[in-house]
Amino acid sequence: MAYMLLTLPYMLLLLKSGDKSPFTHNTKELVANRSRRKWVFLMFFGSIPPMIYFFISHKVHKVAGAYTSYAFFEWALIVFDVMFDSLAMVEFKALDLAVLPGKPDEQRE
């Protein structure tokens, strides 16, 4: 439950800041990426009501097969979350990180 509630501000903040990435200057690509993130955001939160419905059907009404449907929507949430985060690669494409070894004779203080 906390996962779904905390994901809302996280995704909203990333959607707001997605068109102002300091790591890339290709605004056309950023606009397309923001559009993709909006769709994934809508799919993530659009799958929550049916998931809750099937969970209640399973727990309260004891409907056969409801847990299977609930599980599919639960896994869809995970897939949508990973899709949303993977779209950050567009924003960080120009960022170059490297870990360089230190010289063995350097004195560390």
N, C-alpha and C positions, 0 to 999 in steps of 0.2 A: 504494500500500500504506500509506504513512504517513498519507494522507488518511483512510482508513478507520479506522486505529488511533487517530488523534487526534480523530476525530469521536465516538468512544465516550465519553471523559470529558467532552467539550463537551456532548453531549446529556444525559448523566446529571446533570451539574451544573445544567443549565437545567431539567431535570425536577424536581430537588430544590428549587430556588429558585423555581419557577414559581408556587407558591401563596402567596408572600410578597412580591408586587410592591408597592413603595412608591408606584407611580404610579396605581393604581386600588384602590378599596375594594369593588368588586363581587365578593364571594367566590364567588357562584354562577357567574359568568362565568369566573373563574379556574379553578374546579374543572372546568368543561366544557372549557376550553382545555387544561388539564393532561391530561385524558383524550384529547383529540385528539392532543396531542403524543406521548403514550404509543403510540398506534396508529401514528403516522408513524415513531416510533423503532423499533417492532417490524417495520414493513414495510421500513425501511432495512436493518436487520441481518438480516432474514429473506430478503432478496434476495441477500445475499452468498454463501451456500453454492451456490445454483444458478448464480450467475455464475462462481464458481470451477470448478464442474463443467463448464460449457460451455467455459470457457477451456482447461481440461486436455483436453477432448474435441477441441478445435480444434488445439491445439499438439502434443499427444502422440499422440492416436489418429487425427488427420486426418479427423474426421467431417465430412461435407459438411453445411453449414448451421449448424454449431455456433457459428461466429463471429457469425452473425446473432443467434442467441439470446443469446450473450454480450453483444453490443452493446445489445440491448434491456434487459438487466438493468443494464448499466453506466449507461445513460441513466435508468433507473428510480432508481438511487442519487442522481443529480443532482436529479431531480424531487422525491424524498423529502426531500432536504437543503433544497431551496428551500422546500418545504411546511413543514418544521419551523421554519425561520427566519421564514417569513411569519406564523406563529402568534404571534410576538412582538408583532405589531401590537396584539393585544388588551391586552397588558400595558402598552404604551407609548401607548395611545390618549389618555390624559389628559395626557400630557407635551406641552408647547407650547414649541417652540424657535423663536427668531427671530434673524436677523442684522440689526442696525440700523446704518445708516451713521453715521459720526462727522461732527461739524461740521467744515467745512474750515478754520475759523479757530483750531481747537484746536492748541495746541503739544504735540507728542509728545516725550516725554523718554525 
